Amino acid sequence: MTDLSLLGWTPERAGELPPDCVPGRVARVDRGRLTVLTADGELRAHPGTALLGDTGAAVGDWVALRGELAVAVLPRRTAFTRVTAGRTSAAQVVAANLDAVLVVDALAGPQRLRRVERYLAVAWGSGATPVVVLTKADLCDDVPAAVQEVAESALGVDVLPVSSVSGAGVAEVAARIGPGRTAAMVGPSGVGKSSLANALLGAELIATSAIRESDGRGRHTTTARELHLLPGGGLLVDTPGMRELGLVDDEGIDTTYADVTELAQQCRFRDCGHRSEPGCAVAAAIAEGRLDPARYAAWRKLQAEARRQALRSDARARAAEHARVRALYRAYRAQPNRMR
């Protein structure tokens, strides 16, 4: 028997279960089948009709099970969600019911601050607590300086350097994932997520690839999201590298760019465009060297992206409602006994 609390189950969730069901935590989703962790061990479950389409289960979800049938997804407490790749407004839940999001990037090679900021914006919007993990510390000449550079952009977020080779810093990361807590590792391909996952698991359970000599980066190895039980009782979601990380909304932008947001609120005009308007606090901070213009530009870019996504989502909702009304009208017209 497995203590469900070690899987993140809390007693108040019992009221969310439909009658005659038992809870299970989704560890993997493969071709419509679910690998689920339960009190009786791991099982393969079939998703019921309620889990098809946009309401499907994601890794980390709690589902209600009747035998080998998953009949419902229990309400999510948090969710790391992105817009799917391509010109679309569809949202994809990468992992659900997270306590922490480990934003992983590598210290080998140049720092990519803007990319870390993008991941942090999505992480803050998930409802979980983000932590920046900088891997491959053994390949960096000046770890403290590199960490400080990232910390200046990752406001209010812990920045932890680690080396999966030497084990330095791994315990500090593991401490963020205590018993019953769930964390997801997110980041681009080749930054060492699989190696870090193996270091946290204490075994070579996830395939890794060789490091390229040109830039010290590895290649993409993880092909599917999967929930792993850690030796200390925590849970870790390993995710494939993401070529695109589109914002679903703007919920995490203000938190990620709290310094820019605070400056914008000090502008003389509420609708200040932060260009040449008199009394613009943002422009003044840039001119005085208190705000990096690249950071300001990134803030503007993510805001614009979130607005475009909101417009696409609204258009999609309007189209769906229009299609629903037309279907009702056609059904009404097809009734043989309708009044004429």
N, C-alpha and C positions, 0 to 999 in steps of 0.2 A: 504494500500500500504506500502511496505517495501522499505526504502532507500537502494539501492544496495551497496552504499559505506560502509554501516554498515556491509555488508557481505564480504567486501574486494575488491569490484569491483572498477576498475579505468577506467577513460574515454578512455585511449589509447587501452584498450582491445576491444573496439567497432569494430575496423577494423579487428579483428580476427573472428568475427561472420560470418557464411555463410548467404546468403540472406534469408530473411523471417524467421529468427530465433531470439529467445530471450535468454538471459543468465540465467543460474541457477547454484547454488553451491551445490555440492553433500554433503549431510549430513550423509548418510548411504547407504550401499550396502547390500541387502539381497536377496540371491537366484536369482540373475540376475535382480532384480528390484532395482531402485534407488529412494531414498528419496531425493528430491531436494528442496532447498530454492530459491524462486524467488521473484520478486517485488510484485507478487500477492499472496504470501503466500507459504505454503508447498504443494508439490504435489508428487504423485508417478509416475515415468516415466519408460518407457521400453527402454532399450538400443538398438540402431540401430545396423545394421551389422558391421558398422565401429568401434563399441565399443566392439566387441567380441574378445576373445583370449587375447594376450599379450597387446593389445591396450585398454583394458577395463578401465572404470573410477574407480578412487579411491576416498576415502573420502577427501574432500578439493578441488577436481577438479572443474573447471568451465566447464560446458557443454553447447552446443548449442541445444535448444529445439524447435521442431515444434509440438506444441500441447503437447501430452504426450509422444513424442518420442525424445530421446536424440540422435542426429545424429552425434555429434562430440565432442571430448574433446579438449578444447582450450589449447594452449601451456602452459606448467607448468613453473612457475618462479623458484620454488624450489621443492624438493621432498625428504622425508626421506625414503630411500630405503634399504632393506636388502635382503640377499640371503635366499630363503625359506628353511625351516628345511629339513634335510636329505642330502644325497649325490647328490646334484644337483647344476647347475649353474644358475638356473632361479632366476630372481630378482623380488621382490614384493614391490610395492609402498605402504608403510604404511599410509602416509598422504602427500597431495600435497599442494603447494602454501602456505607454512608456512613462517611466519616472525621469529618465535622463536621455539626452541625445548627445552622443560622442561625435563631434565634428572632427574628422581625422584629416590631417594633411601632413606632408613630409617636410622635415627640415633639410633634407638633401635637395640641392637646387635652389633657385630663387623663391622667395616667399611670394605667395599669391594671396595678398590681403583681401582683395575684392571678392575672390571666390569664397574665402572663409566668411566674409560678411554676408554673402548671399545665403550660405548654408545656415548661418546664425539667424537670419531673418525668418527662414522657414522653421527652424528649430524653436525659436521663441513663439512663433504662431501655433506650434503644435500643442502648447500647454505644458510640455515637459521642460526640465531644466537643462540648458545646453552646457557642455564642457568641451573646450578645444583640446584635442590631443595631437601633439606634434611628434610624429614617429621618426625613426632613423636618426636619433640623436648621435649615434656613434659615427655618422658620416658628416656631421656638422662641426666646423672649426670653432665657432663661438656660439654655443647653445644659449647662454644667458641673454646675449644681444638679440638673437633671433626670437627668443620667447618674448622679450620686452617689446619688440616691434609688433608682434601679433597682439600682445596684451593691450597695447595702446589703441588698437582698433576693436578688440573684443571687450567692450565695456561691460563690467559687471559679471564677467565670465572667467572661470578658472582656466588657465592655460597650462597644460601638463606636458613636458617633454618626456619621451620614452624611447627605449631601445629594446626591440624584441630580441636582438642578438645577445646583449649583455644582461637583459632583464631590468635595467635601470628604469625606474618610474612606473613599472607595471603594477606594483603594489598600490601606488597612489591612485591609479585608474581603477583597480579592483575595489578600492575603498569607496568609490562613488556608486558601486553596484552591490549593496548589501543584500542579505537574505530577503527574498520575496520582492526585491526591486528589479525592474527591467530597464535595460539600456539598449539603444540601437546605435550601431556604428554607421555613419554616413560619410561619404566623401567620394572623390573621383577615383578612377582606376589607378592602380600602381602606387598608392601611397602607403601601403603596408597594413591594410585592414585585416587581411587574412593572417598575416604573421602575428599581429597584435592579438587577434582572437585566439590563436593557438597558444600564445603566451599566457593569456588569461585562463584558458581551459586547462593548461598544464599538460597538453598533449598535442601531437601533430594530427589533428582531426580534420583540418581544412587544407586543401591543396594550396600551395604557394608557387610562385615562379621566380626565376632568376632575376637579379638586378641588372639593368643595363648600365654599362660603364659610361655611356655618354652623358647621362643625367642623373644616375643614381636611383632611377625609378624602376619599379617592377611593372609587370603586365597584369591585365585583368585576369583574375582567377575565379572568384566567386560568381556563380551563374544564377543563383536563386537565393531569395531571402529565407533565412532559417533561424529558428529560436533554439539556443543552446543553454543547457543548465551548467552553471559554473560550479566549481568545487566548493566555493564558499556559500553557496545557496542562492546567488543572484542569477539573473537570466540575461542573455546577450543575444541581440538580433544582428547577424552578419548580413550585410546587404551588398549587392553588386555595385560596381562603380557606376556613377550616373553621368552620362554625357551631357544631359540637360537637366536643370533643376528649375522648373518654372514655378513662379509664385502663384498660389491659389488666391490669396488675398493680401491685404496690407497689414495684417494684425501684428506681425513681428518686426516691421520696418522701424517704427518709432522707437522700440526698445533697443534694437541693434544700433541705431544711429541717434541715441538719446542726446548726444552733444549737439548734433545738427538740429534736431527737433527743438531743443531748448533755445537755441539761437534764433530759429525761425519765429518762435513765439515772442521774441523781443523786438521784432521789426516794427517800424512805425505803422505800417499799413497791414491790415489783416490779410489782404490778397496780394501781398508782396511777391513778385516773381523772382526776387533775389538776383537781379541783374544790375540795373542802374537806378533803381528807385531810391529816393532820399530816405535816410534813416533805416537802411537795411543792415541789420545786425550780422547777417550771414556774410554779406560782401565785406563788411568791416573786419570780421574775424579772418577772412581769407587774406585781405590786404595787410593785416597786422601779423600774419604768420601763425595765428592761433588755430586755424582750421586748414587741413590739407585740401587743396582744391580737387584732388583725385577722389577723396572720400566724399566730398560734397557732390561731385559728378555721379558717383556710384549711388548715392542716396536719391538723386533726381531720377536716375535710370530705373531703379527698382520701383519708385513711386509711379512712374509712367507705365511700367510693365504691369503693375497691380491694377492701375486704372483700365488698361486695355483688356486685361483678363476679366474685370468686372463687367465691362461692356459686352464682351463675348458671352459671358455667362448669362447676362440679362437677355441677350438676343436668343440664346439657346433655350432659355426658359419660356420666352414668348413663342418661339416656334413650336415647342412641345405642347404648350397650352392650345395654340391654334390647331395643331393636329388632333388634340383630344376633342376639341369642340366639333371639328369636321367629322370625326369618327362617330360621335354621338348623333350628329345630324344625319349621317348616312344610315345609321342603325334605325333611327326614327323613320326615315323615308322608306326603309325596307319592311316596316311592319305592315302586314296585310290588312289589319283592321283599324289602321289609324284614321282619324277624322280627316275629311277632305273638304 
